[in-house]
Amino acid sequence: MHITANGNKICFGICRIELKGVIKLFNLTYEQIISVILEKTNISKEELDQKIKIKLKDLSDLISKEGAAHIVANELGVKLITIPQFLKIKDVLPGMKLVGITAKVMSIYETREFIRNGKKSRVASILIGDETGTTRLVLWDETAIDALKSLKEGDIVKIKGAYCKENNGFKELHFGNNAQLIINPEGETIDNVLVRQQLLRKNISELNPDDHVEIIGTVVQLFEPRSYEVCPTCGKRVKSNEGNFNCAEHGVISPKQVPLVNFFFDDSTANIRIVAFREQAEYLLEKTMDEIQEIKTSPEKFDKLKLEILGKQLIIKGRVTRNEMFNRLEFVANRIEEADPVEIAQSVIK
């Protein structure tokens, strides 16, 4: 492992940069593969086609044309893709190994001690971020943990050789033995960090209770919006008691109405009922609370609204819950965003 702090390097073994799994980020068509091979070799199109046909026959048609073309490219010494040495946080996927990333330190958490195999060990973690999001970096190596003593919030870290895992619906980087950490590398800056931890994106069919994830799909059913009362100061839900609304913290109050909307969401693998509150409900319906109140009293206005909302393609971040009464999974939306139709198509293909 290598630890470098402000130019001082300590070497412990060999650091390799190899992003296994990053090929998922690239989707080359058969025609693109052929084009790259022809560009980088002197082989003719006819000869290349013949080699691919032979490869398909040798493998008893157990692979696709694209797969056979990949094998032929490897045999000809042609590198089809150039894997970037460093990725942005949004592009790191669980299962990737030997990941390289440059990020800013957002928070430094307390180092914890534990006993493993009868031996005292330590684990440390920091929150890092770049222009695409934030993620937790977990450090298990003792030398790397010692190096954190000189680290402070706002420092830039360059990490090589980490691996990515899923933890409760979030992806996090782990710093193992074959890794390199460079603190404040020369010439590296990150100005604007997107302060949002990157959730995993899952198919609806893959969801489990208590998952904190992101799903992408289409609104296929919308139910009439409702509202409930909250304290205008603290935002907590309140109920009427003998004609008055009482907040446990603020006493008798004049409540504020906030919206609630339920809808079904489909991603071609399954569908799930979504519950959206407050700002997320207003964002979905593109209506203010006053406008939603009008819709609640007018079936005609709701029917018109329904036609506008059905078919909307969205990215929804939130938490999976189990509705015990109906024995089904539901999804509580924490953030709703418009989805790019191209991204929808790509998610279906995958």
DODOMI-839597 format. One record per residue (C-alpha): residue number from 1; residue in one letter; chain; x, z, y. Coordinates in Angstrom, 1 decimal. Layout:
REM DODOMI-839597
+-----+------+-------+--------+--------+--------+
!  nr ! rest ! kette !     xx !     zz !     yy !
+-----+------+-------+--------+--------+--------+
! NUM !    A !     A !      X !      Z !      Y !
...
+-----+------+-------+--------+--------+--------+
REM end
This chain:
REM DODOMI-839597
+-----+------+-------+--------+--------+--------+
!  nr ! rest ! kette !     xx !     zz !     yy !
+-----+------+-------+--------+--------+--------+
!   1 !    M !     A !    0.0 !    0.0 !    0.0 !
!   2 !    H !     A !    1.0 !   -0.5 !    3.6 !
!   3 !    I !     A !    0.2 !    1.8 !    6.5 !
!   4 !    T !     A !    1.2 !    0.6 !    9.9 !
!   5 !    A !     A !    0.7 !    2.7 !   13.1 !
!   6 !    N !     A !    1.7 !    1.1 !   16.4 !
!   7 !    G !     A !    4.3 !   -1.1 !   14.7 !
!   8 !    N !     A !    5.7 !    1.5 !   12.3 !
!   9 !    K !     A !    5.3 !    0.2 !    8.7 !
!  10 !    I !     A !    5.5 !    2.1 !    5.5 !
!  11 !    C !     A !    5.2 !    0.1 !    2.3 !
!  12 !    F !     A !    3.7 !    1.3 !   -1.0 !
!  13 !    G !     A !    3.5 !   -1.6 !   -3.5 !
!  14 !    I !     A !    2.0 !   -5.0 !   -3.0 !
!  15 !    C !     A !   -0.9 !   -6.0 !   -0.8 !
!  16 !    R !     A !   -2.8 !   -9.1 !   -1.9 !
!  17 !    I !     A !   -5.4 !  -10.9 !    0.1 !
!  18 !    E !     A !   -7.9 !  -12.4 !   -2.2 !
!  19 !    L !     A !  -11.6 !  -12.4 !   -1.3 !
!  20 !    K !     A !  -13.3 !  -12.6 !   -4.7 !
!  21 !    G !     A !  -16.9 !  -13.5 !   -4.2 !
!  22 !    V !     A !  -16.6 !  -15.0 !   -0.8 !
!  23 !    I !     A !  -17.3 !  -18.4 !   -2.3 !
!  24 !    K !     A !  -20.9 !  -17.3 !   -2.1 !
!  25 !    L !     A !  -20.6 !  -18.1 !    1.6 !
!  26 !    F !     A !  -20.0 !  -21.7 !    0.9 !
!  27 !    N !     A !  -22.5 !  -24.2 !   -0.6 !
!  28 !    L !     A !  -20.7 !  -27.5 !   -1.2 !
!  29 !    T !     A !  -22.9 !  -30.4 !   -2.4 !
!  30 !    Y !     A !  -21.7 !  -32.8 !   -5.1 !
!  31 !    E !     A !  -21.2 !  -35.5 !   -2.5 !
!  32 !    Q !     A !  -19.1 !  -33.1 !   -0.3 !
!  33 !    I !     A !  -16.9 !  -32.2 !   -3.3 !
!  34 !    I !     A !  -16.3 !  -35.9 !   -4.2 !
!  35 !    S !     A !  -15.5 !  -36.6 !   -0.5 !
!  36 !    V !     A !  -12.9 !  -33.8 !   -0.4 !
!  37 !    I !     A !  -11.2 !  -35.0 !   -3.6 !
!  38 !    L !     A !  -11.0 !  -38.6 !   -2.5 !
!  39 !    E !     A !   -9.6 !  -37.5 !    0.8 !
!  40 !    K !     A !   -6.9 !  -35.4 !   -0.7 !
!  41 !    T !     A !   -5.8 !  -37.6 !   -3.6 !
!  42 !    N !     A !   -5.1 !  -41.3 !   -4.3 !
!  43 !    I !     A !   -7.7 !  -41.4 !   -7.1 !
!  44 !    S !     A !  -10.4 !  -44.1 !   -6.9 !
!  45 !    K !     A !  -14.1 !  -43.3 !   -6.8 !
!  46 !    E !     A !  -14.6 !  -45.0 !  -10.2 !
!  47 !    E !     A !  -11.8 !  -43.0 !  -11.8 !
!  48 !    L !     A !  -13.1 !  -39.8 !  -10.4 !
!  49 !    D !     A !  -16.6 !  -40.5 !  -11.6 !
!  50 !    Q !     A !  -15.2 !  -41.1 !  -15.1 !
!  51 !    K !     A !  -13.3 !  -37.9 !  -15.1 !
!  52 !    I !     A !  -16.4 !  -35.9 !  -14.2 !
!  53 !    K !     A !  -18.5 !  -37.6 !  -16.9 !
!  54 !    I !     A !  -15.8 !  -36.8 !  -19.5 !
!  55 !    K !     A !  -15.7 !  -33.2 !  -18.3 !
!  56 !    L !     A !  -19.5 !  -32.9 !  -18.6 !
!  57 !    K !     A !  -19.4 !  -34.4 !  -22.1 !
!  58 !    D !     A !  -16.5 !  -32.1 !  -23.1 !
!  59 !    L !     A !  -18.6 !  -29.1 !  -22.0 !
!  60 !    S !     A !  -21.7 !  -30.4 !  -23.8 !
!  61 !    D !     A !  -23.6 !  -30.6 !  -20.4 !
!  62 !    L !     A !  -23.5 !  -26.8 !  -20.2 !
!  63 !    I !     A !  -22.5 !  -27.0 !  -16.5 !
!  64 !    S !     A !  -23.8 !  -28.9 !  -13.5 !
!  65 !    K !     A !  -22.3 !  -32.0 !  -11.9 !
!  66 !    E !     A !  -21.1 !  -29.8 !   -9.1 !
!  67 !    G !     A !  -19.4 !  -27.4 !  -11.6 !
!  68 !    A !     A !  -17.7 !  -30.3 !  -13.4 !
!  69 !    A !     A !  -16.5 !  -31.7 !  -10.1 !
!  70 !    H !     A !  -15.1 !  -28.2 !   -9.2 !
!  71 !    I !     A !  -13.1 !  -28.2 !  -12.5 !
!  72 !    V !     A !  -11.8 !  -31.7 !  -12.0 !
!  73 !    A !     A !  -10.7 !  -30.8 !   -8.4 !
!  74 !    N !     A !   -8.8 !  -27.8 !   -9.8 !
!  75 !    E !     A !   -7.1 !  -30.0 !  -12.4 !
!  76 !    L !     A !   -6.1 !  -32.4 !   -9.6 !
!  77 !    G !     A !   -4.7 !  -29.5 !   -7.5 !
!  78 !    V !     A !   -7.3 !  -29.9 !   -4.8 !
!  79 !    K !     A !   -8.4 !  -26.8 !   -2.9 !
!  80 !    L !     A !  -12.1 !  -27.4 !   -2.0 !
!  81 !    I !     A !  -12.6 !  -24.5 !    0.4 !
!  82 !    T !     A !  -10.3 !  -22.6 !    2.7 !
!  83 !    I !     A !  -11.2 !  -18.9 !    2.4 !
!  84 !    P !     A !  -10.8 !  -17.0 !    5.7 !
!  85 !    Q !     A !   -8.3 !  -14.1 !    5.5 !
!  86 !    F !     A !  -10.5 !  -12.0 !    7.7 !
!  87 !    L !     A !  -14.3 !  -11.8 !    7.7 !
!  88 !    K !     A !  -16.9 !  -10.5 !   10.2 !
!  89 !    I !     A !  -18.8 !   -7.4 !    9.0 !
!  90 !    K !     A !  -22.0 !   -9.4 !    8.6 !
!  91 !    D !     A !  -20.3 !  -11.8 !    6.1 !
!  92 !    V !     A !  -18.9 !   -9.1 !    3.8 !
!  93 !    L !     A !  -20.9 !   -8.8 !    0.6 !
!  94 !    P !     A !  -21.1 !   -6.1 !   -2.1 !
!  95 !    G !     A !  -18.8 !   -6.9 !   -5.0 !
!  96 !    M !     A !  -16.2 !   -8.6 !   -2.8 !
!  97 !    K !     A !  -12.6 !   -7.3 !   -3.4 !
!  98 !    L !     A !   -9.5 !   -7.5 !   -1.3 !
!  99 !    V !     A !  -11.4 !   -8.0 !    1.9 !
! 100 !    G !     A !   -9.7 !   -8.4 !    5.3 !
! 101 !    I !     A !  -11.5 !   -7.3 !    8.5 !
! 102 !    T !     A !  -10.6 !   -6.4 !   12.1 !
! 103 !    A !     A !  -12.9 !   -3.8 !   13.7 !
! 104 !    K !     A !  -13.1 !   -1.1 !   16.4 !
! 105 !    V !     A !  -13.4 !    2.6 !   15.4 !
! 106 !    M !     A !  -16.8 !    4.0 !   16.5 !
! 107 !    S !     A !  -16.8 !    7.4 !   14.8 !
! 108 !    I !     A !  -14.4 !    9.5 !   12.7 !
! 109 !    Y !     A !  -16.0 !   11.8 !   10.2 !
! 110 !    E !     A !  -14.7 !   15.0 !    8.7 !
! 111 !    T !     A !  -12.4 !   14.7 !    5.7 !
! 112 !    R !     A !  -13.9 !   16.3 !    2.6 !
! 113 !    E !     A !  -12.1 !   17.9 !   -0.4 !
! 114 !    F !     A !  -13.3 !   17.7 !   -4.0 !
! 115 !    I !     A !  -12.0 !   18.3 !   -7.5 !
! 116 !    R !     A !  -11.5 !   15.3 !   -9.8 !
! 117 !    N !     A !  -10.0 !   15.6 !  -13.3 !
! 118 !    G !     A !   -8.9 !   19.1 !  -12.4 !
! 119 !    K !     A !   -7.0 !   18.0 !   -9.4 !
! 120 !    K !     A !   -7.8 !   18.5 !   -5.7 !
! 121 !    S !     A !   -8.5 !   15.3 !   -3.9 !
! 122 !    R !     A !   -9.7 !   14.2 !   -0.5 !
! 123 !    V !     A !  -12.0 !   11.5 !    0.9 !
! 124 !    A !     A !  -12.3 !   10.4 !    4.5 !
! 125 !    S !     A !  -14.6 !    8.0 !    6.2 !
! 126 !    I !     A !  -14.9 !    6.3 !    9.6 !
! 127 !    L !     A !  -17.5 !    4.1 !   11.2 !
! 128 !    I !     A !  -16.1 !    0.7 !   12.3 !
! 129 !    G !     A !  -17.8 !   -2.2 !   14.1 !
! 130 !    D !     A !  -17.4 !   -5.7 !   15.5 !
! 131 !    E !     A !  -19.5 !   -8.3 !   17.3 !
! 132 !    T !     A !  -21.8 !   -8.7 !   14.2 !
! 133 !    G !     A !  -22.5 !   -5.1 !   13.2 !
! 134 !    T !     A !  -21.1 !   -1.8 !   12.0 !
! 135 !    T !     A !  -20.2 !   -0.4 !    8.6 !
! 136 !    R !     A !  -18.6 !    2.7 !    7.0 !
! 137 !    L !     A !  -15.0 !    2.6 !    5.8 !
! 138 !    V !     A !  -14.3 !    5.1 !    3.0 !
! 139 !    L !     A !  -10.7 !    6.0 !    2.4 !
! 140 !    W !     A !   -9.6 !    7.6 !   -0.9 !
! 141 !    D !     A !   -5.8 !    7.2 !   -0.7 !
! 142 !    E !     A !   -3.9 !   10.3 !    0.5 !
! 143 !    T !     A !   -1.4 !    8.4 !    2.6 !
! 144 !    A !     A !   -4.2 !    6.4 !    4.3 !
! 145 !    I !     A !   -6.0 !    9.7 !    5.0 !
! 146 !    D !     A !   -2.9 !   11.2 !    6.6 !
! 147 !    A !     A !   -2.6 !    8.2 !    8.8 !
! 148 !    L !     A !   -6.0 !    8.9 !   10.3 !
! 149 !    K !     A !   -4.6 !   11.9 !   12.1 !
! 150 !    S !     A !   -3.3 !    9.5 !   14.8 !
! 151 !    L !     A !   -6.6 !    7.6 !   14.9 !
! 152 !    K !     A !   -9.1 !    8.0 !   17.7 !
! 153 !    E !     A !  -12.4 !    6.4 !   18.7 !
! 154 !    G !     A !  -12.0 !    3.1 !   20.4 !
! 155 !    D !     A !   -8.8 !    2.2 !   18.4 !
! 156 !    I !     A !   -8.7 !   -1.2 !   16.7 !
! 157 !    V !     A !   -8.0 !   -1.3 !   13.0 !
! 158 !    K !     A !   -7.0 !   -4.3 !   10.9 !
! 159 !    I !     A !   -7.8 !   -3.7 !    7.2 !
! 160 !    K !     A !   -6.6 !   -5.8 !    4.3 !
! 161 !    G !     A !   -7.3 !   -5.3 !    0.6 !
! 162 !    A !     A !  -10.6 !   -3.3 !    0.9 !
! 163 !    Y !     A !  -13.5 !   -3.7 !   -1.4 !
! 164 !    C !     A !  -17.2 !   -3.6 !   -0.7 !
! 165 !    K !     A !  -19.9 !   -1.5 !   -2.4 !
! 166 !    E !     A !  -23.6 !   -0.8 !   -1.9 !
! 167 !    N !     A !  -24.7 !    2.7 !   -1.0 !
! 168 !    N !     A !  -28.4 !    3.5 !   -0.5 !
! 169 !    G !     A !  -29.1 !    0.0 !    0.7 !
! 170 !    F !     A !  -26.1 !   -0.2 !    3.1 !
! 171 !    K !     A !  -22.9 !   -2.0 !    2.4 !
! 172 !    E !     A !  -19.7 !   -0.1 !    2.9 !
! 173 !    L !     A !  -16.0 !   -0.8 !    2.7 !
! 174 !    H !     A !  -13.7 !    1.2 !    0.5 !
! 175 !    F !     A !  -10.0 !    1.5 !    1.0 !
! 176 !    G !     A !   -8.1 !    1.6 !   -2.3 !
! 177 !    N !     A !   -4.5 !    1.7 !   -3.4 !
! 178 !    N !     A !   -3.8 !   -2.0 !   -2.9 !
! 179 !    A !     A !   -4.7 !   -2.0 !    0.7 !
! 180 !    Q !     A !   -3.2 !   -2.2 !    4.2 !
! 181 !    L !     A !   -4.3 !   -0.5 !    7.4 !
! 182 !    I !     A !   -2.8 !   -1.4 !   10.7 !
! 183 !    I !     A !   -3.8 !    0.7 !   13.7 !
! 184 !    N !     A !   -4.0 !   -1.0 !   17.1 !
! 185 !    P !     A !   -2.4 !   -4.3 !   16.0 !
! 186 !    E !     A !   -0.8 !   -6.2 !   18.8 !
! 187 !    G !     A !   -3.0 !   -8.8 !   20.5 !
! 188 !    E !     A !   -6.3 !   -7.7 !   18.8 !
! 189 !    T !     A !   -9.3 !   -6.6 !   20.9 !
! 190 !    I !     A !  -13.0 !   -6.2 !   20.3 !
! 191 !    D !     A !  -15.1 !   -6.0 !   23.5 !
! 192 !    N !     A !  -18.7 !   -5.9 !   22.4 !
! 193 !    V !     A !  -19.7 !   -4.1 !   19.2 !
! 194 !    L !     A !  -23.2 !   -4.7 !   17.8 !
! 195 !    V !     A !  -24.2 !   -1.1 !   17.1 !
! 196 !    R !     A !  -26.3 !   -1.7 !   14.1 !
! 197 !    Q !     A !  -25.3 !   -0.8 !   10.5 !
! 198 !    Q !     A !  -25.6 !   -3.9 !    8.3 !
! 199 !    L !     A !  -28.3 !   -3.5 !    5.7 !
! 200 !    L !     A !  -28.2 !   -5.3 !    2.4 !
! 201 !    R !     A !  -30.7 !   -8.2 !    2.1 !
! 202 !    K !     A !  -32.7 !   -8.1 !   -1.1 !
! 203 !    N !     A !  -35.4 !  -10.2 !   -2.7 !
! 204 !    I !     A !  -38.8 !   -8.4 !   -2.7 !
! 205 !    S !     A !  -38.7 !   -8.6 !   -6.5 !
! 206 !    E !     A !  -35.5 !   -6.5 !   -6.5 !
! 207 !    L !     A !  -36.8 !   -3.6 !   -4.3 !
! 208 !    N !     A !  -36.7 !    0.0 !   -5.5 !
! 209 !    P !     A !  -38.2 !    3.1 !   -4.0 !
! 210 !    D !     A !  -36.1 !    4.6 !   -1.1 !
! 211 !    D !     A !  -34.1 !    1.3 !   -0.6 !
! 212 !    H !     A !  -33.0 !    0.8 !    3.0 !
! 213 !    V !     A !  -32.8 !   -3.0 !    3.1 !
! 214 !    E !     A !  -33.5 !   -6.2 !    4.9 !
! 215 !    I !     A !  -36.0 !   -8.8 !    3.6 !
! 216 !    I !     A !  -36.8 !  -12.3 !    4.8 !
! 217 !    G !     A !  -40.0 !  -14.2 !    4.2 !
! 218 !    T !     A !  -43.4 !  -15.2 !    5.5 !
! 219 !    V !     A !  -46.5 !  -13.4 !    6.6 !
! 220 !    V !     A !  -49.3 !  -14.3 !    4.1 !
! 221 !    Q !     A !  -52.0 !  -11.8 !    4.9 !
! 222 !    L !     A !  -52.9 !   -9.7 !    8.0 !
! 223 !    F !     A !  -55.2 !   -6.8 !    8.2 !
! 224 !    E !     A !  -57.1 !   -5.6 !   11.3 !
! 225 !    P !     A !  -54.8 !   -3.5 !   13.6 !
! 226 !    R !     A !  -55.5 !    0.2 !   14.0 !
! 227 !    S !     A !  -54.2 !    2.8 !   16.4 !
! 228 !    Y !     A !  -53.5 !    6.5 !   16.4 !
! 229 !    E !     A !  -52.8 !    9.2 !   19.0 !
! 230 !    V !     A !  -49.4 !   10.6 !   19.9 !
! 231 !    C !     A !  -48.0 !   13.0 !   22.5 !
! 232 !    P !     A !  -46.9 !   11.0 !   25.5 !
! 233 !    T !     A !  -43.8 !   13.3 !   25.9 !
! 234 !    C !     A !  -42.4 !   13.7 !   22.4 !
! 235 !    G !     A !  -44.1 !   10.8 !   20.6 !
! 236 !    K !     A !  -45.3 !   13.0 !   17.7 !
! 237 !    R !     A !  -48.7 !   12.3 !   16.2 !
! 238 !    V !     A !  -51.5 !   14.6 !   17.4 !
! 239 !    K !     A !  -55.1 !   15.2 !   16.2 !
! 240 !    S !     A !  -58.2 !   16.3 !   18.0 !
! 241 !    N !     A !  -59.3 !   19.9 !   17.7 !
! 242 !    E !     A !  -62.6 !   20.8 !   19.3 !
! 243 !    G !     A !  -62.4 !   17.9 !   21.7 !
! 244 !    N !     A !  -58.8 !   18.6 !   22.7 !
! 245 !    F !     A !  -55.5 !   17.1 !   21.6 !
! 246 !    N !     A !  -52.8 !   19.7 !   21.0 !
! 247 !    C !     A !  -49.1 !   19.0 !   20.6 !
! 248 !    A !     A !  -47.2 !   21.8 !   18.8 !
! 249 !    E !     A !  -44.5 !   21.5 !   21.4 !
! 250 !    H !     A !  -46.3 !   20.6 !   24.6 !
! 251 !    G !     A !  -49.8 !   22.2 !   24.2 !
! 252 !    V !     A !  -52.9 !   20.4 !   25.3 !
! 253 !    I !     A !  -52.2 !   16.9 !   26.2 !
! 254 !    S !     A !  -53.8 !   13.5 !   27.1 !
! 255 !    P !     A !  -52.8 !   11.4 !   24.1 !
! 256 !    K !     A !  -51.3 !    8.0 !   24.1 !
! 257 !    Q !     A !  -52.6 !    5.3 !   21.8 !
! 258 !    V !     A !  -50.0 !    3.5 !   19.6 !
! 259 !    P !     A !  -50.7 !    0.6 !   17.3 !
! 260 !    L !     A !  -50.4 !    0.3 !   13.5 !
! 261 !    V !     A !  -50.7 !   -2.9 !   11.5 !
! 262 !    N !     A !  -50.5 !   -3.7 !    7.8 !
! 263 !    F !     A !  -49.7 !   -7.2 !    6.4 !
! 264 !    F !     A !  -48.5 !   -8.8 !    3.2 !
! 265 !    F !     A !  -45.1 !  -10.5 !    3.2 !
! 266 !    D !     A !  -43.9 !  -13.0 !    0.6 !
! 267 !    D !     A !  -40.4 !  -14.4 !   -0.1 !
! 268 !    S !     A !  -41.2 !  -16.6 !   -3.1 !
! 269 !    T !     A !  -40.0 !  -13.9 !   -5.6 !
! 270 !    A !     A !  -42.8 !  -11.5 !   -4.9 !
! 271 !    N !     A !  -44.9 !  -10.1 !   -2.1 !
! 272 !    I !     A !  -45.2 !   -6.6 !   -0.6 !
! 273 !    R !     A !  -47.4 !   -4.7 !    1.8 !
! 274 !    I !     A !  -45.6 !   -4.0 !    5.1 !
! 275 !    V !     A !  -46.5 !   -1.2 !    7.5 !
! 276 !    A !     A !  -45.5 !   -1.7 !   11.2 !
! 277 !    F !     A !  -45.8 !    0.9 !   13.8 !
! 278 !    R !     A !  -45.5 !    1.0 !   17.6 !
! 279 !    E !     A !  -43.1 !   -1.5 !   19.1 !
! 280 !    Q !     A !  -42.8 !   -3.3 !   15.8 !
! 281 !    A !     A !  -46.5 !   -3.8 !   15.6 !
! 282 !    E !     A !  -46.6 !   -5.1 !   19.2 !
! 283 !    Y !     A !  -43.7 !   -7.4 !   18.4 !
! 284 !    L !     A !  -45.4 !   -8.9 !   15.3 !
! 285 !    L !     A !  -48.8 !   -9.4 !   17.1 !
! 286 !    E !     A !  -47.2 !  -10.4 !   20.4 !
! 287 !    K !     A !  -49.8 !   -8.1 !   22.1 !
! 288 !    T !     A !  -49.7 !   -5.0 !   24.2 !
! 289 !    M !     A !  -51.6 !   -1.8 !   23.1 !
! 290 !    D !     A !  -54.4 !   -2.6 !   25.6 !
! 291 !    E !     A !  -54.7 !   -6.2 !   24.2 !
! 292 !    I !     A !  -54.7 !   -4.8 !   20.6 !
! 293 !    Q !     A !  -57.6 !   -2.4 !   21.5 !
! 294 !    E !     A !  -59.6 !   -5.4 !   22.7 !
! 295 !    I !     A !  -58.9 !   -7.2 !   19.4 !
! 296 !    K !     A !  -60.1 !   -4.1 !   17.4 !
! 297 !    T !     A !  -63.6 !   -4.5 !   19.0 !
! 298 !    S !     A !  -63.8 !   -8.3 !   18.6 !
! 299 !    P !     A !  -63.9 !  -10.0 !   15.2 !
! 300 !    E !     A !  -63.6 !  -13.3 !   16.8 !
! 301 !    K !     A !  -60.4 !  -12.4 !   18.6 !
! 302 !    F !     A !  -59.0 !  -10.9 !   15.4 !
! 303 !    D !     A !  -59.8 !  -14.1 !   13.5 !
! 304 !    K !     A !  -58.0 !  -16.1 !   16.2 !
! 305 !    L !     A !  -55.0 !  -13.8 !   16.1 !
! 306 !    K !     A !  -54.8 !  -14.0 !   12.3 !
! 307 !    L !     A !  -54.4 !  -17.7 !   12.5 !
! 308 !    E !     A !  -51.5 !  -17.3 !   14.9 !
! 309 !    I !     A !  -49.7 !  -14.7 !   12.8 !
! 310 !    L !     A !  -50.1 !  -16.1 !    9.2 !
! 311 !    G !     A !  -47.1 !  -18.2 !    8.3 !
! 312 !    K !     A !  -44.8 !  -16.4 !   10.7 !
! 313 !    Q !     A !  -41.3 !  -16.3 !    9.2 !
! 314 !    L !     A !  -39.5 !  -13.0 !    9.8 !
! 315 !    I !     A !  -36.5 !  -10.9 !    9.0 !
! 316 !    I !     A !  -37.7 !   -7.3 !    8.5 !
! 317 !    K !     A !  -35.4 !   -4.2 !    8.2 !
! 318 !    G !     A !  -36.8 !   -1.0 !    6.9 !
! 319 !    R !     A !  -37.4 !    1.4 !    4.0 !
! 320 !    V !     A !  -39.2 !    1.0 !    0.7 !
! 321 !    T !     A !  -41.8 !    3.7 !   -0.2 !
! 322 !    R !     A !  -44.1 !    4.2 !   -3.2 !
! 323 !    N !     A !  -47.8 !    4.5 !   -2.6 !
! 324 !    E !     A !  -48.8 !    6.9 !   -5.3 !
! 325 !    M !     A !  -52.5 !    6.3 !   -4.8 !
! 326 !    F !     A !  -52.2 !    2.6 !   -5.6 !
! 327 !    N !     A !  -49.0 !    2.9 !   -7.7 !
! 328 !    R !     A !  -47.3 !    0.2 !   -5.7 !
! 329 !    L !     A !  -44.2 !   -0.3 !   -3.5 !
! 330 !    E !     A !  -44.7 !   -0.6 !    0.2 !
! 331 !    F !     A !  -42.3 !   -1.4 !    3.0 !
! 332 !    V !     A !  -42.1 !    0.5 !    6.3 !
! 333 !    A !     A !  -40.7 !   -1.8 !    9.0 !
! 334 !    N !     A !  -38.1 !   -0.3 !   11.4 !
! 335 !    R !     A !  -37.2 !   -3.6 !   13.0 !
! 336 !    I !     A !  -38.8 !   -7.1 !   12.9 !
! 337 !    E !     A !  -37.1 !  -10.3 !   14.1 !
! 338 !    E !     A !  -38.0 !  -13.9 !   14.1 !
! 339 !    A !     A !  -36.3 !  -15.8 !   11.2 !
! 340 !    D !     A !  -34.6 !  -19.2 !   11.4 !
! 341 !    P !     A !  -36.6 !  -21.6 !    9.1 !
! 342 !    V !     A !  -33.3 !  -22.9 !    7.8 !
! 343 !    E !     A !  -32.3 !  -19.3 !    6.8 !
! 344 !    I !     A !  -35.6 !  -19.0 !    5.0 !
! 345 !    A !     A !  -35.0 !  -22.2 !    3.0 !
! 346 !    Q !     A !  -31.5 !  -21.1 !    2.1 !
! 347 !    S !     A !  -32.7 !  -17.7 !    0.9 !
! 348 !    V !     A !  -35.3 !  -19.4 !   -1.4 !
! 349 !    I !     A !  -32.6 !  -21.7 !   -2.8 !
! 350 !    K !     A !  -30.3 !  -18.8 !   -3.6 !
+-----+------+-------+--------+--------+--------+
REM end
